């Protein structure tokens, strides 16, 4: 019976404003001691050791550091110029180019906040200069900036893999097609919207100083070579079995330092700032990971999984009904909780039932990632909107931001349906490259 009370107690603490990590730990501590008395301390000690000695989680600070250094490398500025040389003549061309830039930058960093902040600071003034609608600006920056959830490398996947007991390499490769398809849906939507409503995203008029084709190619090559080298170093080493995800993250961190040197942006002050940011974010992630591990451990030890199994058997939803229930819970949780809390609280509870129902765990993880993607845009939490509010001028109102992300949330739900209907979008590439089946 204690297990059933753990979730209401947890959500009460979260809604009262307590940090998620401490809420998880406090609930686990209270119910663990109530059930097992002093023996609970031995279980807690074991969980701390499990998290501290998990080699795979060493990739988290490496990816965070890579993103922090790339913010200062000059890549974003070069990409912005190169991409918009090709897209600005299209309807909504600046917004389309911003999505393309987000794809490349997300594939180079794996850190969502970094992508949205850097791209937003460059793209918002340009789109406002050409009188793009504020709702389209907001939706493009928020949705494009959050693509790092579903485009590898991703810190989200580094955390999800050990929790779901699925290979991070399989997840990284499996994300490629869903990420590209979702990006394509974004671009198609912007293009169609601006064809139907030219005032939403006007074309940039020709100018006398427009570069010729050779100049465009030269600028593009110069801007694309560094991020492509970064992507090859990180993703290529994983896809072709050269390096494990943690080793690939180390390559990416080294590459980020070299790029800041190449662009002449390396200073010890910037290096120290990147280290401090890495320490802060990693500490937050690891603390929540520890809290989630303690919480799920106590929940399972107090018979929570048996209670859940009995409840699900009683409602008799069937495998697909169960799947929709789980995804619905994650979607609703995304209104109130950040991604890491959702993963830590729900994925360990769902996975045994998903496996028992015969679903592919890699495919299910892709569905969870798409749901996590929606959580970045769904109010009231909506981290992507919070990031945008921090960098957007006052002319862009919060109402316009919320209105702008709604079509992109619909596209994410469409993407969820595509992955559900065609599991091969997530499983085919890992099977071909890594032989995951």
C-alpha positions in Angstrom: 0.0 0.0 0.0 2.9 2.3 0.7 4.0 2.2 -2.9 0.6 3.7 -4.0 1.2 6.7 -1.8 4.7 7.5 -3.1 3.5 9.2 -6.3 1.0 11.5 -4.7 3.6 12.4 -2.1 6.2 13.1 -4.8 3.9 15.4 -6.9 2.7 17.3 -3.8 6.4 18.1 -3.0 7.1 19.1 -6.6 4.0 21.4 -6.9 4.9 23.0 -3.6 8.1 24.1 -5.2 10.7 21.7 -3.9 13.5 20.8 -6.4 12.7 17.5 -8.2 16.0 15.8 -7.0 15.3 16.5 -3.4 11.6 15.6 -3.7 12.6 12.2 -5.1 15.2 11.7 -2.4 13.0 12.7 0.5 10.1 10.5 -0.6 12.4 7.6 -1.2 14.1 8.1 2.2 10.8 8.4 4.2 9.1 5.4 2.6 12.3 3.4 2.6 12.8 3.8 6.3 9.1 3.3 7.0 9.2 -0.1 5.2 12.7 -1.4 5.8 13.9 0.5 8.8 17.7 1.0 9.0 18.2 -1.6 6.2 17.1 1.1 3.8 20.5 2.9 4.2 22.3 -0.1 2.7 20.1 0.1 -0.3 20.7 3.8 -0.7 24.4 3.4 -0.4 24.3 0.7 -3.2 22.3 3.1 -5.4 24.8 5.9 -4.9 27.7 3.5 -5.9 25.8 2.3 -8.9 25.4 5.9 -10.3 28.9 6.9 -9.3 30.5 4.0 -11.1 28.4 3.9 -14.2 31.0 4.3 -17.0 28.3 5.2 -19.6 27.2 8.3 -17.7 30.7 9.7 -18.1 29.5 10.8 -21.5 27.1 13.4 -19.9 29.8 15.9 -18.8 31.7 15.4 -22.0 28.7 16.2 -24.2 27.7 19.2 -22.0 31.3 20.5 -22.2 31.3 20.0 -26.0 28.2 22.1 -26.3 29.5 24.8 -23.9 32.7 25.2 -25.9 31.0 25.2 -29.3 28.9 28.2 -28.1 32.2 30.1 -28.2 33.7 28.6 -31.3 32.2 30.9 -34.0 30.5 27.9 -35.8 27.0 29.4 -35.3 27.8 32.7 -37.0 29.5 31.0 -40.0 26.6 28.6 -40.4 24.0 31.4 -40.2 25.7 33.2 -43.1 26.2 30.1 -45.2 22.8 28.6 -44.8 20.8 31.7 -45.4 22.7 32.4 -48.6 20.8 29.4 -50.1 17.4 29.7 -48.4 16.6 33.4 -48.1 15.0 33.6 -51.5 12.4 30.9 -50.6 9.0 31.8 -48.9 9.9 31.8 -45.2 13.5 31.3 -46.3 15.0 32.8 -43.1 12.9 30.5 -40.9 13.7 27.5 -43.1 17.4 28.3 -42.9 17.1 28.6 -39.2 15.7 25.1 -38.9 18.5 23.8 -41.1 21.0 25.6 -38.9 19.4 24.1 -35.8 19.8 20.6 -37.4 23.5 21.0 -38.0 24.2 22.7 -34.7 22.2 20.1 -32.8 24.1 17.4 -34.5 27.3 19.1 -33.4 26.5 19.8 -29.7 23.8 17.6 -28.3 22.8 20.3 -25.8 19.3 21.8 -26.4 19.6 25.0 -24.5 22.9 25.9 -26.2 21.4 25.3 -29.7 18.3 27.5 -29.1 20.1 30.3 -27.4 22.9 30.6 -30.0 20.7 30.2 -33.0 18.0 32.5 -31.5 20.4 35.3 -30.9 21.4 35.3 -34.5 18.1 34.5 -36.3 15.5 36.6 -34.3 17.0 40.0 -35.3 17.2 38.9 -39.0 13.6 37.6 -39.1 12.3 40.7 -37.3 14.2 42.9 -39.8 12.2 41.4 -42.7 8.9 41.6 -40.7 8.3 37.9 -40.1 5.3 37.2 -37.9 6.3 37.0 -34.3 4.4 33.7 -33.9 6.4 32.1 -36.7 9.7 33.4 -35.3 8.8 32.0 -31.9 7.6 28.6 -33.2 10.7 28.2 -35.4 13.2 29.0 -32.7 11.5 26.9 -30.0 10.9 23.9 -32.3 14.2 24.0 -34.1 16.2 24.7 -31.0 14.7 21.6 -29.3 15.6 19.3 -32.1 18.6 18.2 -30.0 16.3 15.8 -28.2 15.8 13.7 -31.3 18.9 14.4 -33.3 22.1 12.7 -32.2 24.3 13.2 -30.2 21.9 13.9 -27.4 22.4 14.2 -23.7 18.8 13.0 -23.3 19.8 9.7 -24.9 22.9 9.3 -22.7 20.5 9.4 -19.7 17.7 7.3 -21.3 20.0 4.4 -22.4 21.0 3.1 -19.0 17.5 3.7 -17.5 15.8 1.7 -20.3 18.6 -0.8 -20.5 19.0 -0.1 -24.2 22.4 0.5 -25.9 23.2 4.2 -26.3 24.8 3.4 -29.7 21.6 1.9 -30.9 19.6 4.9 -29.7 22.0 7.4 -31.3 21.8 5.6 -34.7 18.0 5.0 -34.4 17.3 8.7 -33.8 18.7 9.7 -37.2 15.7 9.0 -39.4 13.1 10.2 -37.0 15.1 13.4 -36.4 15.5 14.1 -40.1 11.8 13.3 -40.8 10.6 15.7 -38.0 13.0 18.4 -39.3 11.6 17.9 -42.8 8.0 18.3 -41.4 9.0 21.6 -39.8 10.5 22.9 -43.1 7.5 21.7 -45.2 5.1 23.4 -42.7 7.0 26.7 -42.9 7.2 26.6 -46.7 3.5 25.8 -47.1 2.5 28.5 -44.5 4.5 31.2 -46.2 3.2 30.2 -49.7 -0.4 30.5 -48.4 0.3 33.6 -46.3 3.3 35.5 -47.7 3.2 38.1 -44.9 4.0 35.4 -42.4 7.5 35.0 -43.8 8.4 37.4 -46.7 11.1 36.5 -49.2 14.3 38.5 -48.9 14.5 40.8 -51.9 17.6 40.6 -54.3 20.4 42.9 -53.7 23.2 44.3 -55.9 25.9 42.8 -53.6 24.4 39.2 -53.7 27.3 36.7 -54.0 27.7 34.6 -57.1 27.5 30.8 -57.1 31.3 30.2 -56.6 31.3 32.6 -53.6 28.3 30.8 -52.1 30.0 27.4 -52.5 33.2 28.8 -50.9 31.4 30.3 -47.9 29.3 27.1 -47.5 32.3 24.8 -47.6 34.2 26.9 -45.1 31.2 27.1 -42.7 30.2 23.4 -43.0 33.6 21.7 -42.8 34.1 22.2 -39.0 30.6 21.0 -37.9 30.8 18.1 -40.4 34.1 17.0 -38.9 32.6 17.2 -35.4 29.6 15.1 -36.5 31.8 12.6 -38.2 34.1 12.4 -35.1 31.2 11.8 -32.7 28.5 10.0 -34.7 30.7 8.3 -37.3 32.8 6.7 -34.6 29.7 5.3 -33.0 28.0 4.2 -36.2 31.0 2.4 -37.5 31.9 0.8 -34.2 35.2 2.7 -33.8 34.3 4.1 -30.4 31.8 3.6 -27.6 29.5 6.5 -26.9 31.6 7.7 -24.0 34.7 7.6 -26.1 33.0 9.4 -28.9 31.9 12.1 -26.4 35.5 12.5 -25.4 36.4 12.9 -29.1 33.7 15.6 -29.4 35.0 17.5 -26.4 38.5 17.5 -27.8 37.2 18.6 -31.2 35.3 21.5 -29.6 38.5 22.7 -28.0 40.3 22.5 -31.3 37.6 24.4 -33.1 37.7 27.2 -30.6 41.5 27.4 -31.2 41.0 27.3 -35.0 38.4 30.1 -34.9 40.7 32.1 -32.6 38.0 32.1 -29.8 40.0 30.1 -27.2 40.8 31.9 -24.0 41.3 30.5 -20.6 38.4 32.6 -19.3 36.1 31.0 -21.8 37.5 27.6 -21.0 36.8 28.2 -17.3 33.3 29.3 -18.0 32.7 26.2 -20.1 34.0 24.0 -17.3 31.8 25.8 -14.7 28.7 25.4 -16.9 29.6 21.7 -17.4 30.0 21.2 -13.6 26.7 22.9 -12.9 24.6 21.1 -15.5 26.2 17.7 -14.8 25.7 18.0 -11.1 22.0 18.8 -11.7 21.6 15.8 -14.0 23.5 13.4 -11.7 21.6 14.5 -8.6 18.3 13.9 -10.3 19.5 10.6 -11.6 20.4 9.6 -8.0 17.1 10.7 -6.7 15.2 8.8 -9.4 17.3 5.7 -8.8 16.5 5.8 -5.1 12.8 6.5 -5.7 12.3 3.6 -8.2 14.4 1.3 -6.0 12.1 1.9 -3.0 9.0 1.8 -5.2 10.0 -1.7 -6.6 11.1 -3.0 -3.2 7.8 -2.0 -1.5 5.8 -4.0 -4.1 5.0 -1.1 -6.4 5.6 -3.1 -9.6 3.2 -5.8 -8.4 0.6 -3.3 -7.6 1.0 -1.7 -11.1 0.7 -5.1 -12.7 -2.5 -5.9 -10.9 -4.0 -2.5 -11.8 -3.1 -2.9 -15.4 -4.4 -6.5 -15.5 -7.7 -5.3 -13.9 -8.3 -2.6 -16.6 -7.3 -5.1 -19.4 -6.2 -2.5 -21.9 -4.2 -4.9 -24.1 -0.7 -4.2 -25.5 -1.6 -1.2 -27.6 -3.9 0.2 -25.0 -1.1 0.0 -22.6 1.3 1.7 -25.0 -1.2 4.6 -25.5 -1.7 4.9 -21.8 2.1 5.1 -21.1 2.6 7.7 -23.9 -0.4 9.7 -22.7 1.1 9.8 -19.2 4.4 11.0 -20.5 2.7 13.7 -22.6 0.7 15.0 -19.7 3.8 14.8 -17.4 5.5 17.0 -19.9 3.2 19.9 -19.0 4.7 20.0 -15.5 8.0 18.2 -15.4 11.3 18.6 -17.2 12.6 15.8 -19.4 15.0 14.2 -16.9 12.3 13.9 -14.3 10.0 12.2 -16.8 12.7 9.7 -17.8 13.7 9.0 -14.2 10.2 8.6 -12.8 8.3 6.8 -15.6 10.7 4.9 -17.9 11.9 2.4 -15.3 8.3 1.7 -14.4 7.1 1.3 -17.9 9.9 -0.8 -19.4 9.0 -4.2 -17.8 5.5 -3.9 -19.1 6.7 -2.8 -22.5 8.9 -5.9 -22.7 6.2 -8.2 -21.4 3.9 -6.9 -24.1 6.4 -7.9 -26.8 7.2 -4.4 -28.0 10.7 -3.5 -29.3 12.5 -1.5 -26.5 14.4 0.6 -29.0 11.2 1.5 -30.8 9.5 2.4 -27.6 12.4 4.6 -26.6 12.0 6.5 -29.9 8.4 7.1 -29.0 9.4 8.4 -25.6 11.9 10.7 -27.2 9.3 12.2 -29.5 7.1 12.7 -26.4 10.0 14.4 -24.6 10.3 16.6 -27.6 6.7 17.8 -27.2 7.4 18.5 -23.5 9.8 21.3 -24.5 7.0 23.2 -26.2 3.9 22.4 -24.0 3.0 25.0 -21.3 3.2 25.7 -18.5 6.7 24.3 -18.1 7.8 24.6 -21.8 11.6 25.0 -21.3 12.0 26.0 -25.0 9.7 29.0 -24.4 11.7 29.9 -21.2 14.9 29.9 -23.2 13.3 32.1 -25.9 11.9 34.5 -23.3 15.4 35.0 -22.1 16.8 36.1 -25.5 13.7 37.6 -27.3 13.0 41.3 -27.5 9.9 42.6 -25.7 8.0 43.0 -29.0 7.6 39.2 -29.0 5.0 38.5 -26.3 4.4 35.3 -24.4 1.0 34.8 -26.0 2.7 34.9 -29.5 5.2 32.3 -28.3 2.5 29.9 -27.1 0.5 30.5 -30.3 3.6 29.9 -32.5 4.6 26.5 -31.0 1.1 24.9 -31.4 1.5 23.9 -35.1 4.9 22.4 -34.2 3.4 20.4 -31.4 0.9 19.0 -33.9 3.8 18.1 -36.2 5.5 16.2 -33.3 2.3 14.3 -32.7 2.2 13.4 -36.4 5.8 12.3 -36.1 4.8 10.1 -33.2 2.2 8.5 -35.5 4.7 7.9 -38.3 7.2 6.1 -35.9 4.3 4.0 -34.4 3.0 3.0 -37.9 6.5 2.4 -39.3 8.8 1.0 -36.6 11.5 0.6 -39.3 12.1 4.4 -39.1 13.8 3.7 -35.8 15.0 0.2 -36.1 16.3 -0.3 -39.6 19.4 1.8 -39.5 20.7 0.3 -36.2 20.1 -3.1 -37.6 22.1 -2.4 -40.7 25.0 -0.6 -39.1 25.2 -2.2 -35.6 23.3 -5.4 -36.1 21.2 -4.5 -33.1 18.6 -7.3 -33.6 
